[in-house]
Structures are given as structure tokens and as C-alpha cells.
Amino acid sequence: MDGQWTHWGGGWPAPRPPRPGVISLRPLTSGEILGGACAALARYWVPLTGAMLFGQLAALLLLAATALAALALHVRPVAVLVPAAALATLLTCALASALTGAVLRPAVLGRRATARTLLRAARPRFGAVLGTQLLVLGAVAGPGAAVLAAGLPPLLAAATLPAGLWLGVLCALAPTVAACEDPGPVGALRRSARLVRGAWWRTLGLTALTAALALAAAYAVQLPFAFAGALSLIPAVDGGFVHAVLTALGAMVAQTLLLCFPQLTAGLLYTDRRLRREDLAAELTGRSARSGGFSSA
């Protein structure tokens, strides 16, 4: 019994918060958010990679179809491939945001997920996530692009960067809101601004750190594929096809890391803001207890 008393002043220690999944259901530190994102990526990388592979293959098919159409119509390939590549990138980013929003609930509640269930959960919110990302892109880059399009000096466009950064951080949680909740793109931006208010600098720091970590991890993951691909080009091996496959596979894995890890961090930051402001812990604890996935931190 004595071991139940605190070492200073007596009294019973506070019960530890529940931890059904990758985080404890309480306000989180920045380190816990990053650690939770790493744990979620380690636990769900197989279904995430499989679902992202589907989207990446669709993007490659789009580019291939565009190139074939350009050749058939005798149009310069570059003139159509650049917009097609931009569209494919935007669609892939929207899919990554929708998928990480879909994986957020099982990650927090400690449940299993497959690529099929993630795609099924992400599909209804894909349009809202895509619209939200377009609005965020317009809000952040629109003023500077308008200045350049008007033929004004680039220095004036650079003067819009602070406003773009401020708006970008305020909208940092908007794709997660669009993936996890029901509002449309405009509502997701407003909701993100309300959640970020009071934690702007923290959101900026976590976003920048996560982007740097994702870039480093993607580079480290791509190196073995590039090395193996280079070995396949040795004349005795004659593996040009193997080199192309390994290079493409490494690029796909690296792109999955680049897109999903920052969104997982944003998702856990979104969860932290709701735990602090909206008593989300009680709702999640009830769901976890009903599913049987309950443990202490």
C-alpha cells in the first residue's frame, strides 16, 4: 500500500492516461507528436505504401496517356506533360492526405488497417481534400503569382512571402480536417485557423522539422535502390530493365515517405489541439474501451 503514495506530500498519484494506440489520450508534447507519427508510420507502412502505390500507378498512367495523346496529335510533349505532371502531383498529394486522415483513427485507437480499408475510407473525402489543397495553394502562392503575372518587380512578390507563410501555417491542418471531418474546403480552412490559433509558432516548428526529417529519410531510403540499380548496369549483368524497376521503386517509396510522414505529424497535431480544446479524450476512450484496445501509457 505504501507504494501507492506519492513521494512528496502524500496522496494518491494521478491515474495515467489511456494509450490505446500510438499516443496517450492527453495533451501531447512536440516530441510525443513526432514519436507518434514515427510509430504510426512503422505500424501502418505496409497498407499506406500499398494504397499509395495505387495512386502512383494511376499518376503514371495519366502521364503515359498524355504523352501518347501528344504524339498522336503532333503536339510538343513538353507543352502537355508539364501540366499533366502538375495535375498528377496534386492528385497524389490529395490521396496521401486522405489516406493519412483515414489511418489516423486506427493509429490513435490501436486498430488494424489494410490498404483496401484505407482506400475505402479515403475515397469519400478525396474531393474535399483536393479542393482544400487547391484553396491552400491559392491562398499561399496566389498573391505572389498575381504580382508576377501583372509584370510587377519580383521584389514585390517577395514582399508577399510573410503573409503567405502566415496563411500557410494557419491552413496547415486543413487537409487533415477535410479528411477526418465533414466540412467542405472553405469550412476546413476556417476550422484549421481556429485550431492553430494560439499554437502558430509550434505548428510552424513542427511542420518545418517534419519536412526536414522526411527529406532526409526519403534520401536515405532511396540510396539502396539507387546503389542496386547502379550495380545492375554493369556490363556482365546487363540489367537495364532491373535498373529502371529499382529506380522507380525507390522513387515510389521515397515519395510515400515525403507525402505521408508530414501529414501524419499534422494529423497528430490536429488530434493534440482537439485533446486540449474539445475533450476528445473522453470520446476516444469510450471508442477504445468498446473495441477492446485499451492500455495505459
Solvent accessible surface area in square Angstrom, and as a share of the most:
residue,aa,sasa,rsa
1,M,171,0.76
2,D,124,0.64
3,G,75,0.72
4,Q,95,0.42
5,W,124,0.44
6,T,50,0.29
7,H,181,0.81
8,W,216,0.76
9,G,83,0.79
10,G,39,0.37
11,G,29,0.27
12,W,147,0.51
13,P,68,0.43
14,A,90,0.70
15,P,126,0.79
16,R,175,0.64
17,P,35,0.22
18,P,26,0.16
19,R,98,0.36
20,P,16,0.10
21,G,8,0.08
22,V,3,0.02
23,I,3,0.02
24,S,6,0.04
25,L,6,0.03
26,R,79,0.29
27,P,62,0.39
28,L,2,0.01
29,T,78,0.45
30,S,44,0.29
31,G,53,0.51
32,E,58,0.26
33,I,0,0.00
34,L,28,0.14
35,G,39,0.38
36,G,2,0.02
37,A,0,0.00
38,C,67,0.40
39,A,37,0.29
40,A,1,0.01
41,L,27,0.13
42,A,72,0.56
43,R,130,0.47
44,Y,6,0.02
45,W,143,0.50
46,V,91,0.53
47,P,15,0.10
48,L,0,0.00
49,T,37,0.21
50,G,32,0.31
51,A,0,0.00
52,M,0,0.00
53,L,67,0.34
54,F,129,0.54
55,G,10,0.10
56,Q,9,0.04
57,L,83,0.41
58,A,51,0.40
59,A,18,0.14
60,L,90,0.45
61,L,127,0.63
62,L,60,0.30
63,L,48,0.24
64,A,51,0.40
65,A,58,0.45
66,T,26,0.15
67,A,28,0.22
68,L,122,0.61
69,A,49,0.38
70,A,3,0.02
71,L,113,0.56
72,A,74,0.58
73,L,128,0.64
74,H,171,0.76
75,V,63,0.36
76,R,178,0.65
77,P,55,0.35
78,V,92,0.53
79,A,62,0.48
80,V,46,0.26
81,L,56,0.28
82,V,95,0.55
83,P,80,0.50
84,A,9,0.07
85,A,42,0.32
86,A,63,0.49
87,L,88,0.44
88,A,5,0.04
89,T,74,0.43
90,L,39,0.19
91,L,58,0.29
92,T,6,0.04
93,C,35,0.21
94,A,0,0.00
95,L,22,0.11
96,A,1,0.01
97,S,2,0.01
98,A,1,0.01
99,L,0,0.00
100,T,5,0.03
101,G,9,0.08
102,A,18,0.14
103,V,0,0.00
104,L,11,0.06
105,R,125,0.46
106,P,19,0.12
107,A,0,0.00
108,V,4,0.02
109,L,0,0.00
110,G,31,0.29
111,R,92,0.34
112,R,235,0.86
113,A,20,0.16
114,T,75,0.43
115,A,31,0.24
116,R,176,0.64
117,T,60,0.35
118,L,4,0.02
119,L,51,0.25
120,R,143,0.52
121,A,56,0.43
122,A,3,0.02
123,R,174,0.63
124,P,86,0.54
125,R,49,0.18
126,F,56,0.23
127,G,51,0.49
128,A,19,0.14
129,V,0,0.00
130,L,38,0.19
131,G,19,0.18
132,T,0,0.00
133,Q,25,0.11
134,L,87,0.43
135,L,73,0.36
136,V,28,0.16
137,L,100,0.50
138,G,41,0.40
139,A,31,0.24
140,V,56,0.32
141,A,49,0.38
142,G,28,0.27
143,P,59,0.37
144,G,13,0.12
145,A,57,0.44
146,A,62,0.48
147,V,27,0.15
148,L,99,0.49
149,A,92,0.71
150,A,72,0.56
151,G,66,0.64
152,L,85,0.42
153,P,76,0.48
154,P,96,0.61
155,L,144,0.72
156,L,86,0.43
157,A,12,0.09
158,A,46,0.36
159,A,72,0.56
160,T,33,0.19
161,L,121,0.60
162,P,92,0.58
163,A,53,0.41
164,G,5,0.05
165,L,92,0.46
166,W,136,0.48
167,L,54,0.27
168,G,22,0.21
169,V,8,0.05
170,L,25,0.13
171,C,9,0.06
172,A,26,0.20
173,L,1,0.00
174,A,0,0.00
175,P,11,0.07
176,T,4,0.03
177,V,0,0.00
178,A,0,0.00
179,A,13,0.10
180,C,45,0.27
181,E,35,0.15
182,D,127,0.66
183,P,39,0.24
184,G,36,0.35
185,P,41,0.26
186,V,83,0.48
187,G,26,0.25
188,A,0,0.00
189,L,33,0.16
190,R,159,0.58
191,R,39,0.14
192,S,0,0.00
193,A,20,0.15
194,R,116,0.42
195,L,2,0.01
196,V,0,0.00
197,R,141,0.51
198,G,78,0.75
199,A,8,0.06
200,W,45,0.16
201,W,195,0.68
202,R,61,0.22
203,T,1,0.01
204,L,40,0.20
205,G,41,0.39
206,L,8,0.04
207,T,69,0.40
208,A,59,0.46
209,L,84,0.42
210,T,1,0.01
211,A,45,0.35
212,A,57,0.44
213,L,76,0.38
214,A,2,0.01
215,L,110,0.55
216,A,63,0.49
217,A,38,0.30
218,A,5,0.04
219,Y,147,0.56
220,A,58,0.45
221,V,46,0.27
222,Q,65,0.29
223,L,89,0.44
224,P,82,0.52
225,F,48,0.20
226,A,54,0.42
227,F,135,0.56
228,A,38,0.30
229,G,0,0.00
230,A,57,0.44
231,L,84,0.42
232,S,7,0.04
233,L,99,0.49
234,I,79,0.40
235,P,125,0.78
236,A,100,0.77
237,V,85,0.49
238,D,124,0.64
239,G,7,0.07
240,G,42,0.40
241,F,163,0.68
242,V,72,0.42
243,H,58,0.26
244,A,57,0.44
245,V,68,0.39
246,L,40,0.20
247,T,61,0.35
248,A,46,0.36
249,L,79,0.39
250,G,0,0.00
251,A,45,0.35
252,M,30,0.13
253,V,40,0.23
254,A,6,0.05
255,Q,60,0.27
256,T,8,0.05
257,L,25,0.13
258,L,65,0.33
259,L,34,0.17
260,C,0,0.00
261,F,13,0.05
262,P,38,0.24
263,Q,37,0.16
264,L,2,0.01
265,T,4,0.03
266,A,16,0.12
267,G,3,0.03
268,L,1,0.01
269,L,4,0.02
270,Y,7,0.03
271,T,5,0.03
272,D,0,0.00
273,R,23,0.08
274,R,49,0.18
275,L,14,0.07
276,R,111,0.41
277,R,116,0.42
278,E,69,0.31
279,D,99,0.51
280,L,14,0.07
281,A,24,0.19
282,A,63,0.49
283,E,77,0.35
284,L,11,0.06
285,T,39,0.23
286,G,24,0.23
287,R,58,0.21
288,S,0,0.00
289,A,63,0.49
290,R,186,0.68
291,S,56,0.36
292,G,66,0.64
293,G,26,0.25
294,F,105,0.44
295,S,56,0.36
296,S,71,0.46
297,A,44,0.34
